[in-house]
């Protein structure tokens, strides 16, 4: 979506679209699920768990980190990733609000 076009939408609509885009890849969903399961993770563990190449995992981690879903700390030569709880809470609130839109008993077609 071009920068000029995103200006015609609300901040919430743009946030939802960004979240949907980042969650729109099964590898990212798998990474998030794995991080929740372990509560933290080293990137090498993700390569073994997810079954994708290191550069591919790194690219997915970069996208998740860019929107703040995960955060990472450097430990020696490795980076330890975990879910960012404050961002996750915001995402849950945004998605819940969106998914709870009421159809007001509308019929379709």
C-alpha positions in Angstrom: 0.0 0.0 0.0 1.5 3.3 -1.0 2.2 5.9 1.6 -0.1 8.4 0.1 -3.0 5.9 -0.1 -2.6 4.9 3.6 -3.3 8.4 4.6 -7.0 8.1 3.7 -7.5 5.3 6.3 -7.7 5.6 10.0 -4.7 4.7 12.2 -6.5 1.7 13.5 -7.2 0.4 9.9 -3.6 0.9 9.0 -2.5 -0.9 12.2 -4.8 -3.8 11.5 -3.6 -4.1 7.9 0.0 -4.2 9.1 -0.7 -6.8 11.7 -2.7 -8.9 9.2 0.2 -8.7 6.7 2.8 -9.8 9.2 0.6 -12.6 10.5 -0.2 -13.7 7.0 2.7 -16.1 6.6 2.5 -19.6 8.2 6.2 -19.5 9.1 5.6 -16.4 11.2 2.7 -18.0 12.9 4.9 -21.1 13.7 7.6 -18.8 15.1 5.2 -17.0 17.3 3.7 -20.3 18.6 7.1 -21.7 19.3 8.2 -18.6 21.2 5.0 -18.8 23.3 5.7 -22.4 24.0 9.3 -21.8 25.2 8.9 -18.3 26.5 12.2 -17.4 24.8 14.3 -18.8 22.0 17.7 -18.6 20.3 17.5 -18.2 16.5 19.3 -21.5 15.9 16.5 -23.4 17.8 14.0 -21.8 15.4 15.8 -23.2 12.4 15.7 -26.7 13.8 12.1 -26.3 15.0 10.5 -24.6 11.9 12.6 -26.4 9.3 13.5 -23.4 7.2 17.0 -22.1 6.3 18.7 -19.6 8.7 18.4 -16.6 6.3 14.7 -17.3 5.8 14.1 -17.5 9.6 16.1 -14.3 10.0 13.9 -12.5 7.5 10.7 -13.6 9.3 12.2 -12.6 12.6 13.0 -9.2 11.2 9.4 -8.7 10.0 8.0 -9.7 13.4 10.5 -7.5 15.2 9.7 -4.5 12.9 6.1 -4.4 14.1 7.1 -5.1 17.7 5.6 -8.5 18.1 8.9 -9.9 19.2 11.9 -8.4 20.8 15.5 -9.7 21.0 18.5 -9.5 23.2 22.1 -10.3 22.2 23.7 -13.1 24.3 27.2 -13.7 23.1 27.0 -14.5 19.4 23.3 -15.4 19.5 20.2 -13.3 19.7 17.5 -14.5 22.0 14.0 -13.7 20.9 10.7 -13.5 22.9 7.2 -12.2 22.5 6.8 -8.5 23.4 4.0 -8.7 25.9 2.8 -5.1 25.6 2.6 -5.3 21.8 0.9 -8.7 22.0 -1.7 -7.1 24.3 -2.3 -4.2 21.9 -2.7 -6.7 19.0 -5.2 -8.8 20.9 -7.2 -5.6 21.7 -7.2 -4.4 18.1 -8.1 -7.8 16.6 -10.8 -8.4 19.2 -12.4 -5.1 18.5 -12.3 -5.8 14.8 -13.5 -9.3 15.0 -16.4 -8.4 17.3 -18.0 -6.0 14.7 -21.7 -6.8 14.8 -23.6 -7.7 11.7 -26.8 -6.4 13.2 -28.7 -9.4 11.8 -27.9 -8.4 8.3 -28.6 -10.9 5.6 -26.3 -11.2 2.6 -27.3 -12.1 -0.9 
